[in-house]
């Protein structure tokens, strides 16, 4: 009993060590006081990367939720082949992020990529999707939508399939149109699932690293510089671990704050 | 004329399916091309196995080694993760810990899940170095197990809580010690949970990049790291990149075919809680 009680605790403590030792690294830096944090607040690059991350996260998550919901609705209405469609739509989620990056780097290549060929086919000029500062972030967002929409789709589908059928019958008896059914029955009932999915995806979107690393490397300039990438650079290419750690803590704090706000909002909504 | 019911639905699904499948098809096809044919952008090409052959068998390519590394790390970290998560979940949910301990652990697991892995990688790198585990598979196994533990802990918690208390008490009355109880009563009951959590841990470990990038070197690199290297060589070898990308998606396909049920269960369970 003691052993069994202790083992997981030890494991969690050991796991805690990862954080602690890293906090240790930071505590040595505490001798320089809060200068890192002060520098952080004034760092235009950090601000830009936060801004990019927020844009990226909001854009990508909004797209994923909308598409995922539409797909889930379609899939739940399909009379046949549901299992097949579900399997196909899940596929992108299971692929390594880095492979998604590699694939789209090829697909978006302005010289020979599939996208360029399709544009050429309808007579449009090729676009240097990833190399142009004005389209780079958009491209990364689109790739992320491709990658993660299935995740939203899956959660929504599970939610829709768990909805009680009798409400729908009642709505139909009352002569509700398809749109009214969606607006007044499905959406309210799905609200908890939608909220959870949103928070989940937003947190994950803040962690984005693999795709950006490969697709653009933060560039051109700082057009797609996201926080994970900024932190990575401080740690590993610039060897300013203390500053990077301060950055990590700040990001963690922000994400936690977001979560607290989201949970709080949900509580209030549940109470109301 | 009215179209039969459901035409719109199927058209929509087909369109979406095309969006998902076309990029795959194009990249896989690119793997069967030669560099020149790809760069020329000819629609028609003579398929060749050269790129795949080079990725798999050439002396300069480490793909097979990378795949082996990935497999070892994924299997070992999944096993470690499941063992720790099951025992941990049992302990948290069934051994009267004070409430704040339980909630503290679970909340902390959730928080840990939110941290960008790259922020931890720096700390791990320093630690692994100190412990002589840098550039070893063991270091990466530990890192991946730690990364996936929160998810597994939450999932196993759901299943452990569903084990009927009467069964546990009956086994106790029959004189079962805790290890016997866990082995013969609890384990069979939480097996579906183990499958779901295991599949997810495996896939996440196989896919993980940030920790693998920082904790490995040439001969311990995993597949994602190798692919990133491919894409960053000065002279990008596009077809080899396409071929190795296609190959590295094979486990995902296998998992999808063999364990779709568990994947769906795992992903939705993780979010519903």
Interface residues (C-beta under 8 A of the other chain):
Chain A: X1 X4 X5 X7 X8 X9 X11 X12 X15 X16 X17 X18 X19 X21 X22 X25 X70 X71 X74 X75 X77 X78 X79 X81 X83 X85 X86 X87 X88 X89 X90 X91 X92 X93 X94 X95 X96 X97 X98 X99 X101 X102 X103 X104 X105 X106 X107 X109 X111 X112 X114 X116 X117 X146 X150 X151 X154 X155 X158 X193 X196 X197 X200 X203 X206 X207 X209 X210 X213 X214 X227 X228 X231 X232 X235 X236 X241 X244 X245 X248 X251 X252 X255 X256 X259
Chain B: X6 X9 X10 X12 X13 X16 X17 X19 X20 X21 X22 X23 X24 X26 X27 X30 X38 X39 X40 X41 X43 X84 X87 X88 X89 X90 X91 X92 X95 X105 X108 X111 X112 X113 X114 X115 X116 X117 X118 X119 X120 X121 X122 X123 X124 X126 X127 X146 X149 X178 X179 X182 X203 X206 X207 X208 X209 X210 X214 X223 X224 X225 X227 X228 X230 X231 X232 X238 X241 X242 X245 X248 X249 X252 X253 X255 X256 X257 X260 X263 X264 X267 X268 X271 X272
